[in-house]
Amino acid sequence: MNKKFDNLMDNKWWQEIAVVGFSLTIYTLKNDWMLFSSLASILMGISFYLILYMHAQFNRFFLLPVLFKGQRPLTYLSLTLLGVLVFSVLLFEMSTLDIFSKSHLYQNSHQRSYLYQLASVLGTLVCILSPIIVFKFYRIHKKQTDEALLFNQMQLNALKGQLNPHFLFNTFNTLYGISLEFPERTSDLIMKVSQLMRYQLESNSKQCVSLEDELDFINSYVQLEKERVGYRCDITYDCKIDNENAYKVSPMLLIAFIENAFKHGTCAIEKCFVRIIITVENGLLHLHVVNSIPKKTDVVSTKIGLKNTIERLNLIYGKDYKLDIQDDKNTYIVDLKLQLKKTL
């Protein structure tokens, strides 16, 4: 239904018909057409309306560009007043012709006055130009909105393109680290990594995925990290969702924060920890990630993953999310809250 309405709003011919219908209705009500019983009076009324319509179109195509393109409001007002005076005089002279004595149009004395014709020209001009200008600005606004959405989508695709190789690079580093210490488990871990890569490739072309699929992906990644550093690192993963199937989320949006926690929180030999808590209640997702910070580390961070994820959050949610990152000497804390979309 909304799509059909948008198509009608975008169709210039339907807009013209709506403008003519609206202004003609106002004009007929003003002249009490309900009391007209003569075909001649109706034809005369239509001829008068056509003159008024021609005046409005003259203003639209020849005078409005002076205002919008030339940015000369005083010139536009002067020319508009001149046009109103000319057309009102034309209508007044027409109303005095003998042909009107045989019709029921403009029988009242005040309807044959010049002031009445002047008011008719002004009123009809406003009735015709107002919806035309509204439709014009609607089309301009819609075009700008569509261009902004297209640009945002291009930016999102570019950010995804940067994030995916970054994630793969870190995942292969994880796999490499496990293969060095536990070579007998390498084949099973390669299978797990392939599943992660499959999800990444399949979700890359989608704007949203189900929250259930995204959480399964995160859980698989956490289990992979447990295989790598679980023997020397305290890893906690807790997930409480009121209804996983009811929500959808942008793919690969949360993994950067979790990946960052494992990358920097488990790079030292001393006791370390990573705690991940995900809750969703009434559509509000709350991601809380805490990891230890080693005293000394050789890990070089480009922060590409975090930077791209924050840019994606800004593009997708604007100001409708809350991200709090705290970095002290011992712990790194990420606290993210955002409102999820519901699946249809």
Salt bridges, closest charged atoms under 4 A:
ASP10 OD2 - LYS142 NZ 3.59
GLU16 OE2 - ARG60 NH1 2.64
ASP146 OD2 - LYS142 NZ 3.24
GLU225 OE1 - ARG228 NH2 2.78
GLU227 OE1 - ARG185 NH2 2.31
GLU227 OE2 - LYS192 NZ 3.68
GLU259 OE2 - HIS166 ND1 3.90
ASP335 OD1 - HIS286 NE2 2.75
ASP335 OD1 - HIS288 ND1 2.88
